[in-house]
Amino acid sequence: MGQTATSNLRTVALVGHGAAGKTTLAESLLAAAGAINSRGTIEKGNTVCDFDAQEKEFGHSLNSALVGFNWQGVQVHLIDTPGFPDFAGQAIGALAAVDTALVVINAQNGIELSSERMMRLAAARGVCRMIVINKIDAENVNLPALVATIRERFGRECMLLDLPAKHASEVVELLGHDDGESDFESVAAAHRALIDQIVEEDEDLLAKYLEDGVDPSPEDLHLPFERALRAGHLVPILFVSAKTGAGIPQLLDVIARLAPNPSEGNPPPFYRGEPGGAAVAFQSEPDANKHVLAHVFKVVSDPFIGKVGIFRVHQGTIRKDSQLFVGDGKRPFKVGHAYRVQGKEYIEVEALVPGDLGAIAKVEEIEFDCVLHDSHEEDHIHLQPLDFPQPMQGLAVQARKKSDEQRLVEILRKLEVEDPCFRIERHAATNETVIRGIGEMHLRAKLGRLAQQYKLELDTKPPQIAYREAITGAAEGHCRHKKQSGGAGQFGEVMLRVEALERGAGFEFVDIVKGGVIPGVFMAAVEKGVRQALADGVVAGFPVEDLRVTVYDGKSHPVDGKDIAFFTAAKKATAEAIRAAKPIILEPIVDIEILAPDALTGDVTGDLSSKRGHLTGTQPRGPGVMAITGQVPLAELEGYQSRLKSLTGGQGSYSIAFSHYAQVPPATQQQLAAQHKVVEEE
C-alpha cells in the first residue's frame, strides 16, 4: 500500500443506531471499490469489520473497525462504528479521527437514539455530516415521511443529494441532473433547492446565478459546497441499499468528489496548556514537512502483537524509525513499524502523512487520547476531549480462583485502556472490585471476553450504587493533632471552612493562611488530608463533592510539626465541618429509553413510575414499536432487564445514559447512614 498525497485522502466514519446496516454498507463500499472480491454478510460472520469472535456471536459490532479502499484515485479511510448505545464510546471516539461523519439511518425504523446523538456530537465537534438512508428497498418504508422527519428534527439544511428511482433499484444524482424520474419528489425541484442552498455560501456566485439563471459548473460549486458542509449549512441526504448495491457507486463518488480532504475539513481543536488550566488554541497544519502531530483515538490489546495505538496524523510525516514523544514525556520511542489497518490485518507502510489513519504497536506509554509528536516544541499540546457517556451500570466481580486475582486486575486494566466508557473501581470499605459500563449489554460483552479470550472464571453480584455526598450549608472545622510517645512527637493544628458549590462544580481547595502559622512545607499534607476525608465520606462512606474547603488558620511546632500530623488534623477537621454543614446523599439519575410494543406502553410507563421514574415522552419507533423516554434513579434499575422482558413478553429493551445527581429521599439517607455506621463498628 503506497503513500498517498494528503489532498487525495478522505477520512469518513459510519455512525448511527444499531441495525442501521453500517457494517453491511462498509462491505458494499469495499466490494464496489474492488478492495475485496465479494461482500461478506453478518449472518455468515465473514465481514471485514466484524471480525471479532464476540461480534460474530452477538451479530452486531462491538468495536470500531478501520478499513481503507481506493476510488477514482482517492484513498478513503473508513471507520465502521457500533450503533447500540451500550457501545457508544467506540463510535464517539471515531469523531476525533475523521473529517466527515456518514450518519446511517434505517429506512424502516427512522431516526433512533444513537443517530440523533451522533448528529449532535458531530456538529459540536465540527465534523462535516451527511445522512445516508439505508434499506430503501425494505417493505413498508415511507421515504417522503422520513425525509420530512429528518428536516423537522435536524433542520432545513438537510438537503437531498440524490433520489431513489425505479422502485429503489437505483438512485438519481441531483447535483448534476435537473431532469429524470424518481420514486418521490420532483428531480428538477430537488436539484433547484440543492443549488440554491449551495450558492448562498458565495456572494459572487449567487449574484451571477441570479443574473444568468444558469447552473454554476461543478468546479464553481465545489468550494461553496465544502464551505456549506463545514458550516453545517448543508447536510446532504443520500439513499442506498447496502444489500442490493443501489446508490453505492453514487455514495463512493460523493465521498471521493465532495467529502473534504484533510486540508479542507474543519481544523481539529488542539490547544496548548493542561486540562482544566489556562489554554491557548493551537492550529495544526496538514503539511507533511512540518513537525509530527498525531492523536491516538483508539487503543487495542491485540493478543498477537500486544498493545496497539491507532491514530490520526494531523501534521508532519511518521516513518519507520521516526523518534516520537508521547504527550509530555521526556524520553522518545522509536517507531519500529508503521501500519495501516484493514479490519483485523495490520499492513506495514513506509510513511503516514497528514490525514492518514495509522497504527503503532508495542509502545506501552501510548494511551487513549494522547498526542504523539517529534519535537519538544509540541509539548503540552492536547486535543479537546470528546463528550463520552458516564459509565454508571456496575457489577462487582471476583475471580473464582485465588491464583487469578492479580491477573484479573491486570486484564481489567487492559480493557479499561481500550474503552473510554469502561471503568474499574476498587472499594476498600466493601472489598469490592467493580466494573462499570454504559449498560447491561456492555458489561455482558466484557465478561464474555474475559471468559473467552482470557479464560477467567468470575463470580459477579450487583455492586453498591455510586452514591455521592454533598453539603447544603457552610460550617467550620478544627482539629489539633498531638501525639507524644517518648521520642519526637507529632503536632499539627488546622482550622478550615467548608462551603457548598453548585452541583457538578467539583472540589476547590483554598489556602488563605497568613503569617506562616502553618508552614508552606506542610500545606500539601493538609490538602492530602482534606482530600482523603472527602474520598472516605462522612455520612455514609461515599465521596463528598461540590464544595470549597478554605484553610484559614492553624498552628505548628518547630520540632514536632510533621506531615502526618497535619494530614490527620486536616482529615478530622474536614469531617467535623462536613457533619455541621447539613450533609445530604445524592444518587445518580439516568436518562432511559425503552423500546416496547406500542400495545404495552401503559404497562411499561406505569412500571417506570413505580420506580420513582419520570416520563418525558413517547414516540413511534418503527412498526408496532414505541420509544418511551424518561428519567429514573439508577438504584431502581437493578434487575430491570428481566422485569422488562417479563412485562413485554421478551420484546422490550432499554438503554441508559447518566443525567445528573439528585438528593435521595430522607428515608433512604437514614438507611444508608445506618448501614455505614454498622460497617464502621464492625
C-alpha atoms as one frame of an Amber mdcrd trajectory, in Angstrom:
protein
   0.000   0.000   0.000   1.799   3.115  -1.239   1.857   6.610   0.148  -0.990
   8.923  -0.919  -0.858  12.712  -1.025  -2.927  14.437   1.653  -5.137  16.099
  -0.984  -6.185  12.632  -2.162  -7.148  11.337   1.283 -10.635  11.172   2.802
 -11.474  10.176   6.383 -15.023   9.010   6.989 -16.896   7.337   9.864 -20.102
   5.340   9.537 -22.168   6.192  12.626 -25.799   5.707  13.627 -28.038   3.358
  15.571 -27.653  -0.401  15.781 -29.162  -2.457  12.941 -28.990   0.516  10.557
 -26.737  -1.617   8.335 -23.410   0.192   8.771 -21.227  -2.920   8.606 -23.079
  -4.223   5.556 -22.692  -0.778   3.984 -18.935  -0.892   4.651 -18.802  -4.308
   2.939 -20.684  -2.963  -0.083 -18.339   0.030  -0.387 -15.264  -2.212  -0.119
 -16.625  -4.634  -2.717 -17.695  -1.913  -5.155 -14.280  -0.260  -4.868 -12.503
  -3.565  -5.521 -10.873  -3.786  -2.089 -12.493  -7.213  -1.514 -13.653  -9.811
  -4.033 -17.176 -10.192  -2.678 -19.361  -8.754   0.040 -19.485 -10.643   3.335
 -22.605 -10.839   5.485 -23.405 -10.508   9.173 -25.261 -13.823   9.064 -22.219
 -15.738   7.773 -19.851 -13.883  10.109 -17.388 -13.111   7.300 -17.384  -9.306
   7.134 -14.112  -7.382   7.184 -15.185  -5.110  10.059 -16.931  -7.553  12.431
 -14.001  -9.963  12.686 -14.047 -10.475  16.457 -15.471 -13.788  17.733 -17.809
 -11.941  20.103 -19.134  -9.736  17.289 -19.950 -12.834  15.269 -21.717 -14.310
  18.307 -23.691 -11.130  19.076 -24.488 -10.436  15.420 -23.502  -6.763  15.599
 -20.455  -4.529  16.048 -18.914  -4.108  19.490 -15.839  -2.123  18.441 -14.944
   0.436  15.826 -13.068  -1.068  12.875 -10.827   0.606  10.301 -10.743  -0.231
   6.597  -9.455   1.520   3.503 -10.113   1.500  -0.226  -9.266   3.476  -3.346
 -11.878   5.088  -5.575 -11.004   7.196  -8.611  -7.501   7.854  -7.309  -8.731
   8.868  -3.856  -7.690   6.817  -0.802 -10.562   6.556   1.685 -10.004   5.736
   5.368 -13.339   4.475   6.717 -14.265   3.669  10.329 -17.241   1.380  10.922
 -18.646   2.021  14.401 -21.056   0.185  16.729 -24.572   1.569  16.870 -26.085
   0.257  20.067 -25.925   2.865  22.870 -24.031   0.484  25.174 -21.004   0.724
  22.866 -21.174   4.463  22.212 -17.603   5.046  23.405 -16.194   3.399  20.296
 -18.420   5.454  17.983 -17.796   8.780  19.710 -14.029   8.196  19.746 -14.053
   7.914  15.950 -15.223  11.542  15.639 -11.739  12.674  16.703 -10.235  10.930
  13.664 -12.417  11.901  10.701 -13.417  14.911   8.656 -16.833  13.513   7.690
 -19.466  11.502   9.557 -21.926   9.485   7.495 -24.949   9.155   9.798 -26.674
   5.968   8.664 -30.434   5.784   9.253 -32.524   2.640   8.868 -35.360   3.472
   6.442 -37.663   1.095   8.336 -37.017   2.406  11.859 -36.407   6.097  11.195
 -34.343   8.329  13.470 -33.192   6.372  16.518 -31.335   7.257  19.709 -27.740
   6.790  18.507 -28.403   8.507  15.166 -29.675  11.609  16.917 -26.797  11.576
  19.413 -24.145  11.243  16.690 -25.678  14.043  14.624 -25.460  16.306  17.663
 -21.948  15.270  18.698 -20.557  15.528  15.161 -21.984  19.033  14.811 -20.491
  20.091  18.147 -17.110  18.694  17.065 -17.175  20.500  13.709 -17.225  17.227
  11.760 -18.962  17.511   8.386 -22.169  15.460   8.306 -24.003  13.541   5.630
 -27.111  11.430   6.212 -27.282   8.048   4.476 -30.725   6.435   4.432 -30.142
   2.674   4.133 -32.520  -0.230   3.405 -34.559   1.834   0.954 -35.737  -1.399
  -0.691 -37.279  -2.801   2.513 -41.010  -3.342   2.867 -43.305  -0.776   4.451
 -40.927   2.177   4.234 -42.206   5.724   3.810 -39.234   7.679   2.479 -41.014
  11.030   1.975 -42.235  10.943   5.588 -38.735  10.032   6.799 -37.171  12.925
   4.892 -39.773  15.268   6.400 -38.951  13.964   9.889 -35.216  14.415   9.295
 -35.750  18.037   8.296 -38.069  18.622  11.232 -35.552  17.116  13.675 -32.261
  18.341  12.221 -33.176  21.435  10.199 -33.986  22.584   6.688 -30.297  22.425
   5.815 -30.762  18.669   5.313 -30.934  18.620   1.509 -31.420  15.746  -0.936
 -28.233  14.920  -2.856 -29.853  12.048  -4.736 -33.246  10.350  -5.011 -34.287
   6.681  -5.243 -35.699   5.612  -8.603 -37.255   2.563 -10.275 -38.689   1.221
  -7.023 -35.456   1.761  -5.081 -33.398  -0.322  -7.523 -31.191   2.699  -8.352
 -30.728   6.367  -7.445 -30.607   9.616  -9.404 -27.783  12.043  -8.550 -29.111
  15.610  -8.177 -26.108  17.940  -8.277 -25.592  17.355 -11.993 -29.149  16.398
 -13.021 -32.265  18.546 -13.220 -34.471  16.027 -15.025 -35.384  12.364 -14.771
 -37.779  10.166 -12.826 -37.687   9.295  -9.135 -39.808   7.309  -6.702 -40.909
  10.513  -4.975 -40.353  14.250  -5.290 -39.502  16.068  -8.494 -35.875  15.680
  -9.616 -35.973  19.210 -11.052 -37.320  20.747  -7.830 -34.844  18.858  -5.634
 -31.968  19.872  -7.927 -33.017  23.529  -7.804 -33.338  23.523  -3.993 -29.859
  21.984  -3.651 -28.203  24.504  -5.972 -29.960  27.392  -4.202 -28.657  26.180
  -0.851 -25.060  25.855  -2.087 -24.747  29.179  -3.924 -25.846  31.062  -0.796
 -22.318  30.414   0.533 -20.677  32.536  -2.208 -21.965  36.084  -2.816 -20.304
  36.465  -6.230 -21.544  33.085  -7.403 -25.045  33.849  -6.084 -25.158  37.170
  -7.947 -24.026  35.524 -11.186 -26.504  32.681 -10.716 -29.401  35.088 -10.180
 -28.349  37.228 -13.123 -27.701  34.458 -15.653 -30.258  31.917 -14.444 -27.786
  29.167 -15.359 -26.472  26.482 -13.005 -22.835  27.031 -11.987 -20.339  24.439
 -13.180 -19.329  21.578 -10.841 -15.929  23.279 -10.460 -17.575  26.540  -9.370
 -19.816  24.667  -6.918 -17.025  22.734  -5.211 -15.747  25.454  -2.862 -19.165
  26.735  -1.733 -20.295  23.118  -1.259 -17.297  22.483   1.028 -17.916  25.751
   2.876 -21.599  24.919   3.426 -20.671  21.428   4.592 -18.112  22.721   7.103
 -20.511  25.333   8.472 -23.371  22.837   8.813 -25.342  24.967   6.349 -25.661
  21.854   4.196 -26.257  18.292   5.411 -26.663  16.115   2.298 -29.150  13.223
   2.328 -28.288  10.147   0.265 -30.193   6.923  -0.378 -28.694   3.435  -0.546
 -29.475  -0.220  -0.214 -26.315  -1.838   1.097 -27.939  -5.205   0.405 -28.703
  -4.705  -3.308 -25.992  -2.134  -4.065 -28.420   0.611  -5.110 -26.803   4.005
  -4.562 -23.384   2.561  -3.649 -21.496   3.910  -6.728 -23.077   7.328  -6.166
 -22.059   7.276  -2.479 -18.482   6.405  -3.465 -18.479   9.344  -5.896 -19.756
  11.695  -3.183 -17.030  10.580  -0.762 -14.314  10.979  -3.392 -15.533  14.203
  -5.049 -17.416  16.105  -2.352 -16.248  14.976   1.102 -13.463  17.274   2.368
  -9.830  16.221   2.291  -7.739  16.873   5.437  -6.837  20.387   4.312 -10.487
  21.278   3.620 -12.199  19.937   6.770 -12.681  21.956   9.944  -9.383  22.117
  11.869  -9.041  19.792  14.876  -9.494  21.608  18.221  -5.941  21.370  19.577
  -4.832  23.571  22.445  -1.610  24.249  24.296  -1.840  24.019  28.077  -3.018
  21.494  30.608  -6.524  20.038  31.008  -8.539  22.230  33.336  -5.930  25.014
  33.282  -5.198  28.012  31.116  -5.210  27.011  27.454  -4.378  28.653  24.131
  -5.784  27.351  20.840  -3.196  25.625  18.666  -3.584  25.338  14.898  -2.114
  22.214  13.318  -1.251  22.328   9.620  -1.756  19.326   7.310   1.781  19.796
   5.961   3.892  16.656   5.512   7.126  18.594   6.070   6.338  20.121   9.470
   6.829  18.615  12.922   4.763  15.495  13.582   1.486  15.879  15.436  -0.826
  12.861  15.733  -3.707  11.979  18.051  -4.448   8.485  19.405  -8.198   7.854
  19.146  -8.223   4.098  19.765  -6.141   1.592  21.732  -6.290  -2.172  21.151
  -4.832  -5.004  23.236  -4.078  -7.406  20.402  -3.415 -10.994  21.584  -0.673
 -11.432  18.960   1.191  -8.129  18.686   0.387  -6.561  22.064  -0.738  -3.016
  22.748  -1.608  -1.062  19.579  -2.154   2.698  19.376  -4.322   3.771  16.434
  -4.031   7.433  15.492  -4.791  10.187  13.007  -1.805  12.101  11.637  -2.652
  15.813  11.648   0.758  17.259  10.797   4.144  16.015   9.601   5.119  12.523
   8.416   5.561   9.404  10.539   8.086   6.973   9.075   9.635   3.745  10.187
  12.470   4.603  12.606  10.914   8.012  13.479  11.587   9.188  17.041   8.334
  10.224  18.726   7.300  11.522  22.140   4.070  10.541  23.906   2.385  13.634
  25.354   4.723  15.479  27.694   7.089  12.514  28.033  10.775  13.368  28.036
  12.054  10.133  26.515  11.220   9.366  22.869  10.420   5.946  21.448  11.472
   4.618  18.081   8.798   3.630  15.546   9.757   0.056  14.708   6.892  -0.457
  12.257   4.122   1.822  10.973   0.862   0.264   9.846  -2.400   0.946   8.138
  -5.290  -1.142   9.448  -7.632  -3.231   7.313 -10.099  -4.932   9.627  -8.013
  -7.399  11.640  -4.973  -7.023   9.369  -2.045  -4.670  10.030  -0.400  -3.651
   6.752   3.098  -2.213   7.089   3.750   1.073   5.271   6.816   3.248   4.809
   5.182   6.535   5.781   1.973   8.093   7.114   1.137  11.659   6.075  -1.420
  14.221   7.334  -4.887  12.708   7.027  -3.671   9.126   7.299  -5.043   6.800
   9.963  -2.275   4.521  11.155  -1.080   2.295  13.963   1.998   1.632  16.069
   2.424  -1.494  18.205   4.289  -2.402  21.396   4.618   1.088  22.887   3.323
   0.797  26.448   3.363   4.576  27.049   0.656   5.164  24.423  -2.770   5.824
  25.958  -6.180   6.730  24.573  -6.428  10.461  23.712  -2.675  11.074  23.921
  -0.779  13.198  21.387   2.282  11.893  19.536   4.900  14.388  18.338   8.581
  14.547  17.404   9.679  17.840  18.975   9.540  19.352  22.457   8.068  22.424
  20.748   4.813  20.442  20.736   4.918  19.553  24.443   1.672  20.311  26.310
  -0.439  20.042  23.130  -3.795  18.320  23.671  -6.972  17.742  21.684 -10.200
  18.984  23.220 -11.806  15.915  24.834 -14.956  14.394  23.437 -18.163  14.152
  25.452 -18.382  10.475  26.440 -21.312   8.966  28.362 -20.538   8.356  32.014
 -20.398   4.616  32.822 -22.997   4.012  35.539 -24.088   0.375  35.171 -21.973
  -1.723  37.520 -21.081  -5.249  38.521 -18.901  -6.407  41.392 -16.528  -9.095
  40.085 -14.315 -11.619  41.847 -12.048 -14.333  40.468 -13.190 -17.812  41.494
  -9.571 -18.955  41.810  -7.391 -17.056  44.260  -4.462 -17.526  41.861  -6.347
 -15.453  39.234  -6.905 -12.375  41.425  -3.813 -10.459  40.306  -4.281 -11.490
  36.681  -7.887 -10.257  36.806  -6.764  -6.777  37.838  -4.125  -6.654  35.069
  -6.573  -7.749  32.369  -9.279  -5.347  33.556  -6.733  -2.526  33.227  -6.146
  -3.570  29.609  -9.878  -3.428  28.907 -10.113  -0.032  30.613  -7.335   1.371
  28.398  -9.214   0.214  25.287 -12.634   1.632  26.147 -13.246   5.230  27.326
 -16.640   4.173  28.698 -15.397   1.255  30.788 -14.135   1.913  34.297 -12.699
  -0.141  37.147 -13.224   0.843  40.776 -11.750  -0.674  43.897 -13.822  -0.110
  47.053 -11.697  -0.741  50.131 -14.633  -0.396  52.539 -16.579  -3.225  50.891
 -13.536  -5.062  49.454 -15.222  -4.976  46.034 -13.756  -4.694  42.560 -16.457
  -3.044  40.482 -16.573  -2.767  36.697 -18.756  -0.030  35.247 -20.079   0.383
  31.742 -22.873   2.124  29.896 -25.389  -0.695  30.127 -26.076  -4.356  30.729
 -25.092  -5.409  27.203 -21.807  -3.504  27.511 -20.836  -5.364  30.682 -22.030
  -8.698  29.310 -19.659  -8.258  26.367 -16.748  -7.520  28.714 -17.499 -10.600
  30.835 -17.726 -12.704  27.694 -14.320 -11.509  26.571 -12.793 -12.237  29.982
 -14.121 -15.790  29.737 -13.371 -16.490  26.063 -10.094 -14.694  25.411  -8.519
 -14.726  28.869 -10.112 -17.911  30.313 -11.082 -16.186  33.572 -13.865 -17.646
  35.708 -15.640 -14.945  37.694 -18.377 -14.551  40.246 -20.498 -11.418  39.885
 -23.051  -9.609  42.009 -24.750  -6.195  41.978 -22.389  -3.540  43.370 -23.137
  -0.629  45.587 -24.744   2.249  43.735 -22.311   5.124  43.073 -23.893   7.478
  45.593 -22.219  10.792  46.418 -22.327  13.097  49.427 -22.638  16.880  49.373
 -23.283  19.714  51.786 -26.074  22.254  51.715 -24.637  24.869  54.083 -21.370
  26.308  55.396 -19.535  25.313  58.565 -16.134  25.326  60.215 -13.946  22.511
  61.481 -10.994  22.428  63.822  -8.606  19.723  64.950  -5.426  19.757  66.966
  -3.483  16.553  66.465  -0.954  15.988  69.244   0.898  12.757  69.852   3.806
  12.133  72.224   5.454   8.731  72.512   8.759   9.124  74.289  10.882  10.477
  71.468   9.942  13.035  68.837   6.201  13.730  68.850   3.618  14.840  66.316
   1.841  18.165  66.329  -0.394  19.888  63.834  -3.448  22.108  64.173  -5.807
  23.010  61.323  -8.788  25.353  61.155 -10.882  25.339  57.992 -14.222  26.271
  56.496 -16.442  24.338  54.063 -18.962  25.881  51.648 -21.329  24.286  49.153
 -20.728  24.791  45.435 -23.095  24.308  42.505 -23.885  20.714  41.576 -21.157
  19.413  39.285 -18.604  22.074  40.276 -16.307  19.517  41.921 -13.827  20.434
  44.664 -11.870  23.609  45.383  -9.029  23.851  47.897  -8.167  27.376  49.072
  -5.201  28.351  51.270  -5.540  31.779  52.937  -3.264  31.076  55.895  -1.302
  34.179  56.935   1.931  34.600  58.834   3.220  31.097  58.308   1.232  29.611
  61.186   1.058  26.507  59.018   4.453  26.376  57.258   4.140  26.081  53.488
   6.034  22.810  53.528   3.057  21.191  55.329   0.274  22.597  53.132   0.472
  19.662  50.688  -0.149  17.315  53.628  -3.125  19.456  54.703  -4.653  19.236
  51.222  -3.988  15.500  51.112  -5.815  15.073  54.439  -8.772  17.111  53.167
  -8.974  15.041  50.001  -8.781  11.803  51.979 -11.704  12.883  54.171 -13.742
  13.684  51.053 -12.886  10.341  49.454 -13.824   8.399  52.607 -17.153  10.196
  53.006 -18.737  11.327  56.237 -22.445  10.465  56.284 -22.451   7.053  54.616
 -18.948   6.443  53.286 -19.489   7.895  49.794 -17.224  10.534  48.180 -18.082
  14.147  49.015 -18.286  16.509  46.036 -19.188  20.059  45.057 -17.655  22.024
  47.887 -14.923  24.522  48.640 -12.569  23.908  51.568 -10.750  27.013  52.814
  -7.885  26.586  55.292  -7.556  29.857  57.200  -5.574  29.197  60.391  -3.617
  26.657  62.383  -0.531  26.056  64.473   2.697  24.156  64.137   5.636  23.161
  66.331   9.294  23.704  65.422  10.228  20.124  66.381   7.043  18.040  66.375
   5.400  19.608  63.308   5.196  16.773  60.760   3.343  15.894  57.547   1.439
  13.061  59.225   0.234  15.390  61.971  -1.173  17.952  59.535  -2.627  15.203
  57.334  -4.510  13.749  60.303  -5.635  17.138  61.653  -6.918  18.259  58.242
  -8.786  14.992  57.710 -10.569  15.197  61.073 -11.293  18.931  60.775 -12.841
  18.367  57.326 -15.079  15.564  58.615 -16.187  17.736  61.554 -17.051  20.666
  59.253 -19.000  18.487  56.838 -21.100  16.981  59.638 -22.063  20.513  60.658
 -22.816  21.710  57.090 -26.148  19.892  56.633 -24.811  16.988  54.544 -27.007
  15.101  52.100 -26.622  11.962  49.994 -27.019  12.185  46.225 -27.981   9.375
  43.875 -27.311   9.039  40.127 -30.289   9.746  37.874 -30.154   8.294  34.377
 -31.934   9.057  31.135 -33.662   5.909  29.967 -35.070   4.942  26.583 -37.280
   1.868  26.498 -38.375   0.157  23.286 -41.546  -1.878  23.743 -44.608  -2.988
  21.754 -46.906   0.024  21.486 -49.809  -2.020  22.897 -47.887  -2.332  26.169
 -46.915   1.333  26.542 -49.234   1.851  29.506 -47.837  -1.158  31.396 -44.246
  -0.013  30.865 -44.851   3.626  31.806 -46.799   2.595  34.896 -43.955   0.347
  35.994 -41.455   3.159  35.366 -43.480   5.478  37.612 -43.463   2.867  40.359
 -39.666   3.041  40.324 -39.644   6.774  41.072 -39.262   7.334  37.332 -40.349
  10.435  35.451 -41.775  10.039  31.943 -40.529  12.635  29.425 -42.087  11.406
  26.192 -43.209   8.644  23.848 -42.923   8.388  20.097 -43.387   5.635  17.483
 -40.170   3.849  16.531 -40.852   1.510  13.649 -43.938  -0.618  13.004 -45.670
  -1.532  16.257 -42.809  -0.246  18.438 -42.945   2.649  20.876 -39.928   4.503
  22.282 -40.548   5.591  25.875 -38.128   8.130  27.334 -37.774   9.269  30.900
 -35.521   9.654  33.907 -35.157   7.206  36.782 -32.804   6.682  39.745 -30.141
   4.129  38.829 -30.767   2.326  42.135 -34.244   1.390  40.897 -32.949  -0.436
  37.815 -31.399  -3.474  39.472 -32.753  -6.495  37.626 -34.762  -4.246  35.295
 -33.878  -6.180  32.131 -35.588  -9.293  33.492 -38.571  -7.266  34.688 -38.943
  -5.550  31.316 -38.779  -8.851  29.458 -41.492 -10.189  31.750 -43.678  -7.130
  31.123 -43.241  -7.265  27.327 -43.060 -10.971  26.642 -39.354 -10.714  25.857
 -39.819  -7.934  23.281 -38.634  -4.966  25.356 -35.155  -3.456  25.565 -33.687
  -0.360  27.158 -30.591   1.824  27.245 -29.446   4.358  29.818 -27.136   7.365
  29.957 -26.079   9.306  33.029 -28.018  12.551  33.500 -27.303  14.096  36.901
 -27.168  13.566  40.646 -30.184  14.323  42.855 -30.891  14.123  46.576 -32.136
  10.781  47.846 -35.374  10.614  49.861 -34.864  11.124  53.641 -35.708   7.502
  54.425 -33.039   6.283  52.010 -30.452   8.621  53.532 -31.209   7.306  57.022
 -30.928   3.719  55.806 -27.581   4.300  54.039 -26.155   6.171  57.027 -27.225
   3.372  59.375 -25.607   0.739  57.138 -22.360   2.723  57.110 -22.389   3.011
  60.884 -22.723  -0.769  61.190 -19.782  -1.314  58.807 -17.633   1.172  60.760
 -18.437  -0.518  64.063 -17.541  -3.918  62.640
